[in-house]
Amino acid sequence: MSDLLTVEGLTLATSETRLVEDLSFSIAPGERFGLIGESGSGKSLTALAVTGLLPPAIRPSGSIRLGGTQVVGAPERALVRLRGDAVATVFQEPLTALDPLMPLGAQIAGPVRRRLRRSSSDASRGAVRREVMALLEQVRLPEPERLTRAYPHEVSGGQRQRVAIAMALACRPRLLIADEPTTALDVTTQAEIVQLINALVKELGLGLLFISHDLPVVGQVAERVMVMQQGRAVERGSTARVLIEPEDAYTRRLVDAARRFDSALEGRP
Ligand SMILES: Nc1ncnc2c1ncn2[C@@H]1O[C@H](COP(=O)(O)OP(=O)(O)OP(=O)(O)O)[C@@H](O)[C@H]1O
């Protein structure tokens, strides 16, 4: 089966520096792939490059093929179509994805309506409403009626992230990018959102690019991982192998730090 996403020799640079260098990886349909690395290692820029949303000062070179389309150098028109069809992103802070002045139901309705119109399907108010309700149910949000009328500040952080996930799913992507989707949430809510993303990508057969600096979280989600340090891939492999027997010195440091953190939490020396 051909890959959903194939990144080859990707380099991202400003006029002064290279921020990501010679990165290659691929994600097959239905595969869950993790990108691990400390802050500033280039994970978010890589995700932005995949969706063609890099800041103008950062130039990509190399190749990114997403659902058969070359993203590097593609005109904005083609990228808009890809973003509405092949790929959707869930970000760290759900408030960045949500309009503070619009009820949540109307926000989910936007991408639903666009997709229905694009596929020449019934985009009447009733049809859009039915899909919005189905999406709220899919992300396991209780009281969907109340939620459609609520504004972002009237619901919890975890509920906002569920709405952001519903909006991402509204365009029926084949690849879901989750960029630190749990970092802004408390520990209990983090676990619930990780479980939800895991369940949804399996249910819907989506490819997943899961980005996090948090090794245990990536370990719960990804089948394969790639570790980044200062814009370069330093290690890759099955999640179990990389997290249990890291080969690279930097990965070993990350794994040891995560183990020390766990031991401290459990009161072990
Ligand atoms: N618009 C920009 N112009 C110049 N440099 C940038 C820009 N955006 C990010 N960078 C730099 O690129 C590098 C990689 O940033 P990136 O946000 O991809 O890291 P990250 O691994 O996702 O970290 P974090 O988890 O903190 O988001 C960093 O050194 C950052 O300072």
The ligand as an ORCA input file, in Angstrom:
! r2SCAN-3c Opt
* xyz 0 1
  N       9.154     32.001     12.388
  C      10.366     31.586     12.774
  N      11.484     32.242     12.371
  C      12.709     31.821     12.758
  N      12.945     30.737     13.535
  C      11.876     30.047     13.964
  C      10.532     30.418     13.616
  N       9.689     29.533     14.180
  C      10.456     28.647     14.874
  N      11.757     28.953     14.742
  C      12.900     28.211     15.331
  O      12.939     26.915     14.762
  C      13.369     25.956     15.728
  C      12.394     24.805     15.791
  O      11.151     25.274     16.307
  P       9.877     24.316     16.532
  O       8.748     25.189     17.004
  O       9.643     23.482     15.334
  O      10.380     23.392     17.727
  P       9.569     22.304     18.542
  O      10.420     21.084     18.573
  O       8.204     22.129     18.002
  O       9.514     22.939     19.981
  P       8.240     23.259     20.917
  O       7.856     21.929     21.485
  O       8.784     24.193     21.927
  O       7.202     23.862     20.013
  C      13.532     26.710     17.037
  O      14.890     27.003     17.211
  C      12.729     27.980     16.822
  O      13.274     29.044     17.559
*
